[in-house]
């Protein structure tokens, strides 16, 4: 292919990507959901039914959740690194030796915990984890699997699971968690801005929010739906809905619009959210591993990505 032809192909791809993002923008617009009281649930019953039907396969490394099994190590590394940076530590040398349980004493919420892949890993690193899911079947699978490891019961890190939504949990656990993780979940809910706001309300002051999801681009459609679902059958057909994919700038905008104020002893304390990091991740099917994409690549944020945000108190 000549250089001029390559330029035409790249330009055509960028134009198509822009048109697609604009065409489907209305389906995941956040700002229109952020004003006024919430009058509806973020739960999508069809999505719950879909994952409930697959619940028996959560802990099968070669089953329909195989990609999540392979993604789990990189998710843990990302969370661990950013929480360590907040503590002013480095995950190397003496710190790593002294902190075999880096999350010890931390209370972490896993929203959309499924069968417990992430929850168990966080608990084994010392955290007291609450995993919540709207599917009873998922919760039962997670509870049964956790019982196989006595350490998850005796501690120092423990895990418990509840069949409850974030918007219900906030009624009793507001500002209760050092970190809230919602990994591969937001693209499966209705009214994502309300879902995000509920997750934020569960985080303690100066706490962290971790999100892992898929951006809404032509490349993400090609890889995650056309190839992964329809051609290669890597994941079950219908796992993803392109309309529900969320671009990182939309998440950042939604977080920026979340402004909560509380009148405490005559003082008005306001909360804002600062995005600490956004990192693209990719999958290498040859070696079967996920990796963080060098942000210098133009397609770094075009498919899967991680986002870390921190709650900042403004007095």
Secondary structure as UniProt FT lines:
FT   HELIX           3..23
FT   HELIX           25..28
FT   HELIX           31..33
FT   HELIX           45..53
FT   HELIX           55..57
FT   TURN            58..59
FT   TURN            61..62
FT   TURN            64..65
FT   HELIX           66..86
FT   TURN            87..88
FT   HELIX           93..98
FT   TURN            100..105
FT   STRAND          107..111
FT   TURN            114..115
FT   HELIX           117..124
FT   TURN            125..126
FT   STRAND          128..133
FT   HELIX           136..146
FT   TURN            147..148
FT   HELIX           151..154
FT   STRAND          158..163
FT   HELIX           166..173
FT   TURN            174..175
FT   STRAND          177..183
FT   HELIX           186..188
FT   HELIX           192..201
FT   STRAND          203..214
FT   HELIX           218..220
FT   HELIX           221..231
FT   TURN            237..238
FT   HELIX           242..244
FT   HELIX           248..257
FT   STRAND          260..264
FT   TURN            265..266
FT   STRAND          267..284
FT   TURN            285..288
FT   STRAND          289..292
FT   TURN            295..296
FT   TURN            298..301
FT   STRAND          304..314
//
